[in-house]
Amino acid sequence: MTSMPLSKLIQRSYVRSVLIPLLIVESALVGMYFTVIFLITDQQMALALTQATENLKTITQQQARLLDVNLQEVSRNASQLQRQLEYLYQQRPKEVSFQDLNTYQFHSNGALYRPAPGDGSALYYSSLHGIDDSRIKKAHWSEQMEPLIKGITQINPVIAQSYFNSWDSMVRLYPPLNNLPVLLGPVMDIRQQPFYYLADVQHNPEKIPVWTDAYLDPFGMGWIITAMAPIYASQKLEGVAGIDVAISKLAEQVIDHDLPWQASSLMLDQQGNILAIDPDINATLGVDVIAGQDFTDLMKKSVDRKDEFNLLSFRSSSINLFFSEFLNNGQQSESLEIDNRKYLVLSARVDSTGWQVIAMVDESNLFSEALAVEARTIRIGFIAIGALLLLYIVFIYAAKKRARQLSAKIARPIQSLSRLTSDIETGHEFRLETTGINEIDQLQENFQLMTVQLNERQQHLLESKLEGRVQQERANLMKQLSETDSLTSLSNRRKLDDILASEIGRASRYDSPLSVILGDIDHFKRVNDKFGHIKGDKVITRVAELLKQHTRDTDTVGRWGGEEFLLICPGIEQNSATELAEKIRTVIASELKVDKIKITASFGIAAYKHQDTVDSLVSRADKALYNSKQSGRNQVSVAR
C-alpha cells in the first residue's frame, strides 16, 4: 500500500469533491482555445510557403538570366578577338626583323619566355619543336597581338584573362604570369590540352567560338569557363584564342547574401560540381568549398574537374539522391530534409551552359512571423490559465486552512522525527524539541548522539583523503618540472633522452623507421646582442609554437639546449622527415621576424640505423646540422 503524508490524507476528500470537476471544465475550454490557434497558424504557414516559393523562383530566374547575358557578351568578345587575330595573321609579313633582343630569353629548362612583361602580356614558347630563329621572330611578331588580348580583357570585368595558343605551343597571355616556364614546363604540347583541342577542326568543324565545361584553372584561379575561338589563316589552324571567365566573378553577381528569409544561393554545373556557394550553407550541405578559396595546390593535379567539389560524389546519401533527381528531372522547387530541418529548394537553368542557380531557405524562416503570432497568442492563453489558477488558490485557501491546522497537530511529532533523519544525512546540527511523547524524545537523543559520532568519523576520513591528494599533486608537479623546459613548456633534454631511448628500442624490436630532426636558430647570438635577451626568449618561444603546430601528435618536440630543438619522429623514413623539416624551415622563414629582420633556422636529419644509440643518432643529426650551417644556413641537410 502506498504511503502519504497525514495532512494530504486529510485534505484528499475535499480535492476530489470540489477541485477536480472545476479543473476538468476549465481544461476543456483551454484545449478549445489552443486548437483554434494551431489551425490559424497552419493556414498562415501554408500562405507564407506559397509566397516564398513564387518570390524566390522569380529571383533565381533573374539571376540565371543575368548569368546568361554575361556569358553571351563574352561569347561576342571571343568572336571579335577571333576576327582581329585572323586579320592579323592574313597581314603577317613573310620576313620579320628582330626588335629588342633582350625582350625574350631562354629559361634554364629550355623554354623561351618574356622575363619582365610588366604591364604587357606574358610569352611562353615550348621547346617541344625546337626554338630556332624563325620561332624567335614569330615570338617578336606576336607582340602585335598584345593590344588585342589586353583590350578584350580590360573591356569586360568578368573576363579573368585572355590568351593566344599557337599550334607549336607558343602562349601569349594577359594579364601576365612571370613564371610560365616553371608552371608549363619545358616541352608542353598545347594541342593536348582541353582548352586547345576543343576548338580544333575535329571538335569544332564550324570554326566558331565554343564554350568549355567548367574546370579548375591550373594557375590557381579556381573554377573557370573558357570561350575558345579557332584562328585560321589560309585554311590552316594557326592556333586558338581563349577568354577565361572566372566563375567567382560571375558568382559575385549571383550569390546574393541578402536574399529574403535568410535564403542562401549556390551554383552547380551539369555534373553537380559546386561552382559557387554561399558560405552560410557550407555546414548545412557538408561542403568545405567557400568563396575565394585558394586553388593553387591544384597545379599538381589534372585540370579536369575534381571530385572534392562535386556535390553528388561524396556528400550524405540523402543529399546525393535529392540533388541527383532534382538536376536530372529539371524540377524548379522541392523540399529537402537535413538533420530534421526542412529546406525549400528552388532552381533556374542558365541556357548558355546548362548550369543551375539554386536557392535554399530554411522553412522555419518562412514561418517565423506566423509562429511569432502563435507564440504571442499562446502566451496570452497561459496568462489566462495563471489567472484561473490564482482564483482557484484563493477559493481553496479558506477551506483548506482548517484542515492544515488539524493535520499539523497530529503530524508534528512525526515531522520532528523526520527532520532528525534529514539532519543526519546533511551533517547539520539540530536542536532537540520536546514533544511530550517519551518514546519520540528518547529517539531524538539517540539520533543526536549518532550524528555527532558520524560527523567525527567523516571529518577524519576527509582529512586523510586530502593529505593523500596533496602529496600526489606535489609528486606530479615535481615530475613535470624535472621534464619540462620552463621557457617553452616543451620536453627538456633529460626527457628527450628518455623518449629517444624508448623509441630506439621500439624501432630495433619491430624494425620500424625512426628519424630525428635537430634544428638551430640562425645567428641567434646576434638577436640577443642587438635586441636583448627578452626578445631572444620570445623568438625561442615562437619557434617552439611553430614546431608544435606543424608536427604530428605522435612526434615529440623538445628544447635540446639554448637555441637548439630536437624533433623525434617515429614511424617515418628519412625522406618524409626531410619534407617535414623543409616545411618547418619555410614556415619559420616566412612568419618569424624581429623588428622587420627575418629569422631563419637550419636543420639536420638522421634516420635510425641498426645498433644506433641515442648519442650516435643525435651525433649524426648534429653533423648534418653543421653542414647546413656551413652551407649558408636556412637549409636542411641529411646525415650520410
C-alpha positions as CSV (number, residue, x, y, z in Angstrom):
1,M,0.0,0.0,0.0
2,T,1.4,3.4,-1.0
3,S,2.0,5.8,2.0
4,M,1.4,9.5,2.0
5,P,1.6,12.4,4.4
6,L,-1.1,12.6,7.0
7,S,-2.0,16.1,6.1
8,K,-2.5,15.1,2.5
9,L,-4.8,12.2,3.5
10,I,-7.0,14.6,5.5
11,Q,-7.3,17.0,2.5
12,R,-7.9,14.4,-0.2
13,S,-11.6,14.2,0.2
14,Y,-12.0,17.9,-0.4
15,V,-9.9,17.9,-3.5
16,R,-11.8,15.1,-5.1
17,S,-15.2,16.6,-4.4
18,V,-14.6,20.3,-5.4
19,L,-11.3,20.9,-7.2
20,I,-11.3,18.1,-9.8
21,P,-14.6,18.9,-11.5
22,L,-13.6,22.6,-11.8
23,L,-10.3,21.6,-13.4
24,I,-12.0,19.3,-16.0
25,V,-14.3,22.1,-17.2
26,E,-11.5,24.7,-17.5
27,S,-9.2,22.3,-19.2
28,A,-11.8,21.7,-21.9
29,L,-12.1,25.4,-22.5
30,V,-8.3,25.9,-22.7
31,G,-8.0,23.0,-25.1
32,M,-10.5,24.5,-27.5
33,Y,-8.7,27.8,-27.3
34,F,-5.3,26.3,-28.3
35,T,-6.8,24.2,-31.1
36,V,-8.2,27.3,-32.8
37,I,-4.7,28.9,-32.5
38,F,-3.0,25.9,-34.2
39,L,-5.5,25.8,-37.1
40,I,-5.0,29.5,-37.8
41,T,-1.2,29.1,-37.7
42,D,-1.2,26.2,-40.2
43,Q,-3.2,28.4,-42.7
44,Q,-0.7,31.3,-42.3
45,M,2.3,28.9,-42.8
46,A,0.8,27.5,-46.0
47,L,0.3,31.0,-47.4
48,A,3.9,32.0,-46.4
49,L,5.3,29.0,-48.2
50,T,3.4,29.8,-51.4
51,Q,4.6,33.4,-51.3
52,A,8.2,32.5,-50.7
53,T,8.2,29.9,-53.5
54,E,7.0,32.4,-56.0
55,N,9.3,35.2,-54.9
56,L,12.5,33.0,-54.7
57,K,11.6,31.4,-58.1
58,T,11.5,34.9,-59.6
59,I,14.8,35.8,-58.0
60,T,16.6,32.6,-59.2
61,Q,15.3,33.1,-62.7
62,Q,16.6,36.7,-62.8
63,Q,20.0,35.5,-61.6
64,A,20.1,32.8,-64.3
65,R,19.2,35.4,-67.0
66,L,21.9,37.7,-65.7
67,L,24.5,35.0,-66.0
68,D,23.3,34.2,-69.5
69,V,23.6,37.8,-70.5
70,N,27.2,37.9,-69.2
71,L,28.2,34.7,-71.0
72,Q,26.7,35.9,-74.3
73,E,28.7,39.1,-74.0
74,V,31.9,37.2,-73.5
75,S,31.0,35.0,-76.5
76,R,30.7,38.1,-78.6
77,N,34.1,39.3,-77.3
78,A,35.5,35.9,-78.4
79,S,34.1,36.4,-81.9
80,Q,35.6,39.9,-82.1
81,L,39.0,38.6,-80.9
82,Q,38.8,35.8,-83.5
83,R,38.2,38.2,-86.3
84,Q,41.0,40.6,-85.3
85,L,43.6,37.8,-84.9
86,E,42.7,36.2,-88.2
87,Y,43.1,39.5,-89.9
88,L,46.5,40.0,-88.2
89,Y,47.6,36.6,-89.5
90,Q,46.5,37.5,-93.0
91,Q,48.6,40.7,-92.9
92,R,51.6,39.0,-91.4
93,P,54.8,39.7,-93.4
94,K,56.9,36.9,-94.6
95,E,60.0,38.4,-93.1
96,V,60.1,39.8,-89.5
97,S,63.2,41.6,-88.3
98,F,64.4,41.2,-84.7
99,Q,63.5,44.0,-82.4
100,D,64.8,44.3,-78.9
101,L,66.8,41.1,-78.4
102,N,66.6,41.4,-74.6
103,T,62.8,41.1,-74.7
104,Y,62.8,37.3,-74.7
105,Q,65.2,34.9,-73.0
106,F,65.7,31.2,-72.7
107,H,64.7,29.8,-69.3
108,S,67.1,27.3,-67.7
109,N,64.7,24.5,-68.7
110,G,65.0,25.4,-72.4
111,A,61.7,27.3,-72.9
112,L,61.6,30.8,-74.4
113,Y,59.8,33.4,-72.3
114,R,59.4,37.0,-71.5
115,P,61.2,37.6,-68.2
116,A,59.8,41.0,-67.4
117,P,56.4,41.5,-69.1
118,G,55.5,44.5,-66.9
119,D,52.1,45.7,-67.8
120,G,52.2,43.8,-71.1
121,S,51.4,40.2,-71.9
122,A,53.5,37.2,-70.9
123,L,55.0,34.9,-73.5
124,Y,56.0,31.3,-73.3
125,Y,57.4,29.2,-76.2
126,S,57.7,25.4,-75.6
127,S,60.9,23.7,-76.8
128,L,58.9,20.7,-77.9
129,H,59.5,21.5,-81.6
130,G,62.8,23.3,-81.1
131,I,63.3,27.1,-81.0
132,D,65.2,28.4,-84.0
133,D,65.4,31.9,-85.4
134,S,62.1,31.6,-87.2
135,R,60.3,30.9,-83.9
136,I,62.1,33.7,-82.1
137,K,60.9,36.0,-84.9
138,K,57.4,34.6,-84.6
139,A,57.6,35.5,-80.9
140,H,58.5,39.1,-81.7
141,W,55.9,39.3,-84.4
142,S,53.2,38.1,-81.9
143,E,53.7,41.2,-79.9
144,Q,51.1,42.8,-82.3
145,M,48.5,40.6,-80.5
146,E,49.2,42.3,-77.2
147,P,46.8,45.3,-77.7
148,L,44.1,43.0,-78.8
149,I,44.1,40.5,-75.9
150,K,44.8,43.3,-73.4
151,G,41.9,45.4,-74.7
152,I,39.5,42.4,-74.7
153,T,40.5,41.6,-71.1
154,Q,40.1,45.1,-69.8
155,I,36.8,45.9,-71.6
156,N,34.8,43.3,-69.7
157,P,35.1,42.9,-65.9
158,V,34.1,39.3,-65.8
159,I,37.0,38.3,-68.0
160,A,39.9,36.9,-65.9
161,Q,42.5,36.6,-68.7
162,S,42.8,36.3,-72.5
163,Y,45.4,34.5,-74.5
164,F,46.5,33.0,-77.8
165,N,47.9,29.4,-78.1
166,S,49.7,28.6,-81.4
167,W,49.8,25.1,-82.8
168,D,53.5,24.8,-81.9
169,S,52.9,25.7,-78.3
170,M,53.6,29.4,-78.2
171,V,51.4,31.1,-75.5
172,R,50.8,34.9,-75.2
173,L,48.8,35.7,-72.0
174,Y,47.3,38.7,-70.4
175,P,47.4,39.5,-67.5
176,P,50.9,38.2,-67.4
177,L,52.4,35.5,-65.2
178,N,56.1,35.8,-64.6
179,N,56.8,32.1,-64.0
180,L,55.2,30.5,-67.1
181,P,58.2,28.3,-67.9
182,V,58.0,26.8,-64.4
183,L,54.2,26.3,-64.5
184,L,54.1,24.9,-68.0
185,G,57.4,23.1,-68.2
186,P,60.0,22.9,-70.9
187,V,58.1,20.8,-73.5
188,M,54.4,21.2,-73.1
189,D,52.3,20.2,-76.1
190,I,49.5,22.8,-76.2
191,R,47.5,20.6,-78.6
192,Q,46.8,18.0,-75.9
193,Q,45.2,20.5,-73.6
194,P,41.3,20.6,-73.4
195,F,41.4,24.4,-73.7
196,Y,43.0,23.9,-77.2
197,Y,41.8,20.7,-78.8
198,L,38.1,21.6,-78.1
199,A,38.4,24.3,-80.8
200,D,40.3,22.3,-83.5
201,V,38.8,21.2,-86.7
202,Q,37.8,17.7,-85.4
203,H,35.9,19.1,-82.4
204,N,34.8,22.4,-84.0
205,P,34.3,22.0,-87.7
206,E,32.1,25.1,-87.8
207,K,35.1,27.2,-86.8
208,I,33.1,29.3,-84.4
209,P,33.7,30.3,-80.7
210,V,32.7,27.5,-78.3
211,W,32.5,27.2,-74.5
212,T,34.3,24.6,-72.5
213,D,32.8,22.9,-69.5
214,A,33.7,24.4,-66.1
215,Y,37.2,23.3,-65.0
216,L,39.6,24.1,-62.3
217,D,42.3,26.5,-63.6
218,P,45.8,25.2,-63.3
219,F,47.1,28.7,-62.4
220,G,45.0,28.8,-59.2
221,M,42.0,31.0,-60.2
222,G,39.5,28.3,-59.1
223,W,36.6,27.4,-61.3
224,I,36.7,29.0,-64.8
225,I,34.9,28.5,-68.1
226,T,36.6,29.4,-71.4
227,A,35.3,30.7,-74.7
228,M,37.6,29.1,-77.3
229,A,37.9,30.6,-80.9
230,P,40.0,28.9,-83.6
231,I,42.3,31.1,-85.6
232,Y,42.7,30.1,-89.2
233,A,44.9,31.5,-91.9
234,S,44.7,30.1,-95.5
235,Q,42.7,27.1,-94.1
236,K,45.4,26.3,-91.6
237,L,44.7,26.2,-87.9
238,E,47.3,28.6,-86.6
239,G,46.2,28.4,-83.0
240,V,43.3,29.1,-80.6
241,A,42.4,32.3,-78.8
242,G,40.8,31.9,-75.4
243,I,38.9,34.1,-73.0
244,D,38.8,32.8,-69.4
245,V,35.9,33.8,-67.3
246,A,36.4,33.3,-63.5
247,I,33.2,31.8,-62.2
248,S,33.9,33.6,-58.9
249,K,33.4,36.9,-60.8
250,L,30.1,35.7,-62.2
251,A,29.1,34.4,-58.8
252,E,29.6,37.9,-57.3
253,Q,26.6,39.0,-59.3
254,V,24.5,35.9,-58.4
255,I,25.4,34.7,-54.9
256,D,23.3,37.2,-53.0
257,H,23.9,37.3,-49.3
258,D,20.8,39.4,-48.7
259,L,18.1,37.2,-50.1
260,P,14.8,37.4,-48.3
261,W,14.0,35.0,-45.4
262,Q,17.8,34.5,-45.0
263,A,17.9,32.2,-48.1
264,S,21.2,31.1,-49.5
265,S,22.4,30.5,-53.1
266,L,24.7,28.1,-54.8
267,M,25.6,27.4,-58.4
268,L,26.1,23.9,-59.9
269,D,27.2,22.7,-63.4
270,Q,25.5,19.8,-65.3
271,Q,27.6,17.2,-63.4
272,G,26.9,18.6,-59.9
273,N,30.2,20.4,-59.5
274,I,29.9,23.3,-57.0
275,L,30.9,26.4,-58.9
276,A,29.9,28.9,-56.3
277,I,28.3,28.7,-52.9
278,D,27.1,31.0,-50.2
279,P,29.3,30.2,-47.1
280,D,26.1,30.3,-44.9
281,I,25.1,26.8,-46.2
282,N,28.5,25.1,-46.2
283,A,27.9,23.4,-42.9
284,T,24.3,22.5,-43.9
285,L,25.3,20.6,-47.0
286,G,28.6,19.3,-45.5
287,V,30.6,21.3,-48.1
288,D,34.2,22.6,-47.5
289,V,34.3,24.8,-50.6
290,I,34.0,28.6,-49.9
291,A,34.0,31.7,-51.9
292,G,37.6,32.9,-52.5
293,Q,39.2,29.6,-51.7
294,D,42.9,29.2,-52.6
295,F,43.2,26.7,-55.5
296,T,46.9,27.0,-56.0
297,D,47.6,23.4,-54.8
298,L,45.7,22.2,-57.8
299,M,48.8,22.9,-60.0
300,K,49.8,19.3,-59.0
301,K,46.6,17.8,-60.3
302,S,44.8,17.4,-63.5
303,V,42.9,20.5,-64.8
304,D,39.7,18.4,-65.1
305,R,37.0,18.9,-62.6
306,K,37.8,17.5,-59.1
307,D,35.6,15.1,-57.1
308,E,36.1,17.1,-54.0
309,F,34.0,19.8,-55.5
310,N,31.2,17.5,-56.7
311,L,28.1,17.7,-54.5
312,L,26.9,14.3,-55.8
313,S,30.1,12.3,-55.2
314,F,30.9,12.3,-51.5
315,R,28.1,14.0,-49.5
316,S,25.5,12.2,-47.5
317,S,23.4,9.7,-49.4
318,S,20.1,11.6,-48.8
319,I,21.6,14.8,-50.2
320,N,23.2,12.9,-53.2
321,L,19.9,11.3,-54.1
322,F,17.9,14.6,-53.8
323,F,20.2,16.7,-55.9
324,S,20.7,14.0,-58.5
325,E,17.0,13.7,-59.1
326,F,16.5,17.4,-58.7
327,L,19.0,18.2,-61.5
328,N,18.1,15.2,-63.8
329,N,14.3,15.8,-63.7
330,G,14.6,19.5,-64.3
331,Q,12.5,20.4,-61.2
332,Q,12.1,24.0,-60.1
333,S,11.1,23.6,-56.5
334,E,11.2,20.8,-54.0
335,S,11.6,20.2,-50.2
336,L,14.8,18.7,-48.7
337,E,15.1,17.5,-45.1
338,I,18.6,17.7,-43.5
339,D,19.2,17.0,-39.8
340,N,15.5,17.1,-39.0
341,R,15.1,20.6,-40.7
342,K,13.2,21.1,-43.9
343,Y,14.5,23.4,-46.6
344,L,12.7,24.8,-49.7
345,V,15.0,24.3,-52.7
346,L,14.3,26.3,-56.0
347,S,16.4,26.4,-59.2
348,A,16.7,28.1,-62.6
349,R,18.7,27.0,-65.6
350,V,21.4,29.1,-67.4
351,D,20.6,28.4,-71.1
352,S,24.2,29.1,-72.3
353,T,25.8,26.5,-70.1
354,G,23.2,24.3,-68.6
355,W,24.2,25.4,-65.1
356,Q,21.7,25.6,-62.3
357,V,21.3,28.6,-60.0
358,I,19.8,27.2,-56.7
359,A,18.3,29.0,-53.8
360,M,17.8,27.2,-50.4
361,V,15.8,28.5,-47.5
362,D,15.1,27.1,-44.1
363,E,11.3,26.7,-44.0
364,S,11.3,27.8,-40.3
365,N,12.4,31.3,-41.5
366,L,9.4,31.4,-43.8
367,F,7.1,30.7,-40.8
368,S,8.7,33.0,-38.3
369,E,6.0,35.7,-38.5
370,A,3.2,33.1,-38.2
371,L,5.0,31.4,-35.3
372,A,5.6,34.7,-33.6
373,V,1.9,35.5,-33.7
374,E,1.2,32.0,-32.4
375,A,3.7,32.4,-29.6
376,R,2.1,35.7,-28.5
377,T,-1.4,34.1,-28.6
378,I,-0.2,31.1,-26.6
379,R,1.4,33.5,-24.0
380,I,-2.0,35.2,-23.6
381,G,-3.5,31.8,-23.1
382,F,-1.0,30.9,-20.4
383,I,-1.6,34.3,-18.7
384,A,-5.3,33.4,-18.6
385,I,-4.5,30.0,-17.2
386,G,-2.4,31.7,-14.5
387,A,-5.3,34.0,-13.6
388,L,-7.6,31.0,-13.2
389,L,-5.1,29.2,-11.1
390,L,-4.8,32.2,-8.8
391,L,-8.6,32.2,-8.4
392,Y,-8.5,28.5,-7.6
393,I,-5.9,29.1,-4.9
394,V,-7.9,31.9,-3.2
395,F,-11.1,29.7,-3.5
396,I,-9.4,26.7,-1.9
397,Y,-7.3,28.5,0.7
398,A,-10.0,29.2,3.3
399,A,-11.4,25.7,3.3
400,K,-8.0,24.1,3.4
401,K,-6.7,26.3,6.2
402,R,-8.6,24.5,8.9
403,A,-7.6,21.1,7.5
404,R,-3.9,22.1,7.6
405,Q,-4.2,23.2,11.3
406,L,-5.7,19.9,12.3
407,S,-3.2,17.8,10.4
408,A,-0.3,19.8,11.9
409,K,-1.3,19.0,15.4
410,I,-1.4,15.3,14.6
411,A,1.7,15.1,12.4
412,R,4.1,17.5,14.3
413,P,5.7,14.7,16.4
414,I,6.3,12.6,13.3
415,Q,7.7,15.5,11.3
416,S,10.1,16.2,14.1
417,L,11.5,12.7,13.8
418,S,11.8,13.1,10.0
419,R,13.9,16.3,10.4
420,L,16.2,14.4,12.7
421,T,16.9,11.8,10.0
422,S,17.5,14.5,7.4
423,D,20.0,16.3,9.7
424,I,22.0,13.1,10.0
425,E,22.4,12.9,6.2
426,T,23.4,16.5,5.8
427,G,25.7,16.7,8.8
428,H,24.0,19.8,10.1
429,E,23.5,20.3,13.8
430,F,19.9,20.2,15.1
431,R,18.0,21.3,18.1
432,L,16.0,18.9,20.3
433,E,12.4,19.8,20.6
434,T,10.4,18.2,23.5
435,T,7.3,16.7,22.1
436,G,5.8,15.4,25.4
437,I,6.0,11.8,24.0
438,N,8.6,9.7,25.9
439,E,9.4,7.3,23.1
440,I,10.0,10.1,20.5
441,D,12.0,12.2,22.9
442,Q,14.3,9.3,23.7
443,L,14.7,8.5,20.0
444,Q,15.8,12.1,19.3
445,E,18.5,11.9,21.9
446,N,19.8,8.7,20.3
447,F,19.8,10.3,16.9
448,Q,21.8,13.3,18.2
449,L,24.5,11.1,19.7
450,M,24.8,9.0,16.5
451,T,25.0,12.2,14.4
452,V,28.0,13.5,16.4
453,Q,29.9,10.2,16.0
454,L,29.2,10.1,12.3
455,N,30.4,13.7,11.8
456,E,33.7,12.9,13.7
457,R,34.4,9.8,11.5
458,Q,33.6,11.7,8.3
459,Q,35.9,14.6,9.2
460,H,38.8,12.2,9.9
461,L,38.2,10.4,6.6
462,L,38.2,13.7,4.6
463,E,41.4,14.9,6.2
464,S,43.1,11.6,5.3
465,K,42.0,11.8,1.7
466,L,43.0,15.4,1.4
467,E,46.5,14.7,2.7
468,G,47.0,11.9,0.2
469,R,45.8,14.1,-2.7
470,V,48.2,16.9,-1.8
471,Q,51.1,14.5,-1.7
472,Q,50.1,13.1,-5.1
473,E,49.8,16.6,-6.7
474,R,53.2,17.6,-5.3
475,A,54.8,14.5,-6.8
476,N,53.2,15.1,-10.2
477,L,54.3,18.8,-10.2
478,M,57.9,17.9,-9.3
479,K,58.0,15.2,-12.1
480,Q,56.6,17.8,-14.6
481,L,59.2,20.4,-13.6
482,S,62.0,17.9,-14.0
483,E,61.0,17.0,-17.5
484,T,59.8,20.4,-19.0
485,D,61.7,23.4,-20.3
486,S,60.5,26.4,-18.3
487,L,60.6,28.8,-21.2
488,T,58.9,26.9,-24.0
489,S,57.0,24.3,-22.0
490,L,58.5,21.6,-24.3
491,S,60.3,18.5,-23.1
492,N,63.7,19.2,-21.8
493,R,66.9,17.4,-22.7
494,R,66.5,14.9,-19.9
495,K,63.0,14.0,-21.1
496,L,64.2,13.9,-24.7
497,D,66.9,11.4,-23.8
498,D,64.4,9.1,-22.2
499,I,61.9,9.3,-25.1
500,L,64.6,8.8,-27.7
501,A,66.0,5.8,-25.9
502,S,62.5,4.3,-25.8
503,E,61.8,5.0,-29.5
504,I,65.2,3.5,-30.5
505,G,64.3,0.3,-28.5
506,R,60.9,0.1,-30.3
507,A,62.5,0.7,-33.7
508,S,65.1,-2.0,-33.0
509,R,62.5,-4.5,-31.8
510,Y,59.9,-4.0,-34.5
511,D,62.2,-2.9,-37.3
512,S,60.2,0.3,-37.8
513,P,61.5,3.5,-39.1
514,L,62.6,6.4,-36.8
515,S,64.0,9.8,-37.7
516,V,65.3,12.7,-35.7
517,I,65.5,16.4,-36.7
518,L,67.9,18.7,-35.0
519,G,67.2,22.4,-35.6
520,D,69.1,25.5,-34.7
521,I,68.0,29.2,-34.9
522,D,70.4,31.0,-37.3
523,H,72.5,33.9,-35.9
524,F,70.7,33.7,-32.6
525,K,73.5,35.4,-30.8
526,R,73.0,38.5,-33.0
527,V,69.4,38.6,-31.9
528,N,70.4,38.6,-28.2
529,D,73.2,41.1,-28.7
530,K,71.1,43.5,-30.8
531,F,67.6,43.2,-29.3
532,G,68.3,41.8,-25.9
533,H,67.5,38.5,-24.2
534,I,63.8,39.3,-23.7
535,K,63.2,39.4,-27.4
536,G,65.6,36.4,-27.8
537,D,63.4,34.4,-25.5
538,K,60.3,35.5,-27.5
539,V,62.0,34.2,-30.7
540,I,62.7,30.8,-29.0
541,T,59.1,30.6,-27.7
542,R,57.6,31.4,-31.1
543,V,59.8,28.8,-32.8
544,A,58.6,26.3,-30.2
545,E,55.0,27.2,-31.1
546,L,55.6,26.7,-34.8
547,L,57.3,23.4,-34.3
548,K,54.3,22.1,-32.2
549,Q,51.8,23.4,-34.8
550,H,53.4,21.7,-37.8
551,T,54.3,18.3,-36.3
552,R,52.1,15.2,-35.7
553,D,50.6,14.3,-32.3
554,T,52.9,11.2,-32.4
555,D,56.0,13.4,-32.8
556,T,58.0,14.7,-29.8
557,V,59.3,18.3,-29.9
558,G,61.8,19.4,-27.2
559,R,64.4,22.0,-26.5
560,W,67.8,20.4,-26.8
561,G,69.6,23.4,-25.4
562,G,70.0,27.1,-26.0
563,E,68.5,27.8,-29.4
564,E,68.5,24.1,-30.5
565,F,65.4,22.0,-30.8
566,L,65.1,18.2,-31.3
567,L,62.2,16.5,-33.1
568,I,61.7,12.8,-32.6
569,C,59.6,11.4,-35.4
570,P,58.7,7.7,-35.0
571,G,57.3,5.8,-38.0
572,I,58.7,8.0,-40.8
573,E,61.6,7.4,-43.1
574,Q,64.4,9.9,-43.9
575,N,62.6,11.3,-47.0
576,S,59.4,12.1,-45.0
577,A,61.5,13.7,-42.2
578,T,63.3,15.8,-44.8
579,E,59.9,17.0,-46.2
580,L,58.7,17.8,-42.7
581,A,61.9,19.8,-41.9
582,E,61.7,21.7,-45.1
583,K,58.1,22.6,-44.4
584,I,59.1,23.9,-40.9
585,R,62.0,25.8,-42.3
586,T,59.8,27.5,-44.8
587,V,57.2,28.4,-42.2
588,I,59.8,29.9,-39.8
589,A,61.5,31.9,-42.6
590,S,58.1,33.3,-43.8
591,E,56.4,34.0,-40.4
592,L,59.2,34.9,-37.9
593,K,60.6,38.4,-37.8
594,V,62.2,40.6,-35.2
595,D,61.8,44.3,-36.0
596,K,61.4,43.5,-39.7
597,I,64.5,41.2,-39.6
598,K,63.7,37.7,-40.8
599,I,64.6,34.9,-38.5
600,T,65.6,31.6,-40.1
601,A,66.7,28.2,-38.9
602,S,68.9,25.3,-40.1
603,F,68.1,21.6,-39.7
604,G,70.0,18.3,-39.7
605,I,68.3,15.0,-40.2
606,A,69.3,11.5,-39.2
607,A,67.4,8.2,-39.7
608,Y,67.8,5.3,-37.3
609,K,70.3,2.6,-38.3
610,H,70.8,-0.8,-36.8
611,Q,72.7,-0.6,-33.4
612,D,72.3,3.2,-33.2
613,T,72.4,4.7,-29.7
614,V,71.0,8.0,-28.5
615,D,74.4,9.6,-28.8
616,S,75.3,8.2,-32.2
617,L,71.9,9.0,-33.7
618,V,71.9,12.6,-32.4
619,S,75.6,13.0,-33.3
620,R,74.8,12.2,-37.0
621,A,71.9,14.7,-36.9
622,D,74.3,17.3,-35.4
623,K,76.8,16.8,-38.2
624,A,74.1,17.3,-40.8
625,L,73.1,20.5,-38.9
626,Y,76.7,21.6,-39.1
627,N,76.7,21.0,-42.8
628,S,73.5,23.2,-43.1
629,K,75.3,26.0,-41.2
630,Q,78.4,25.7,-43.3
631,S,76.4,25.8,-46.5
632,G,74.9,29.2,-45.7
633,R,72.2,28.4,-43.1
634,N,68.4,28.4,-43.6
635,Q,68.9,24.9,-45.1
636,V,68.0,21.2,-44.4
637,S,70.8,18.6,-44.6
638,V,70.6,14.9,-44.3
639,A,73.2,12.7,-42.4
640,R,75.1,10.3,-44.6
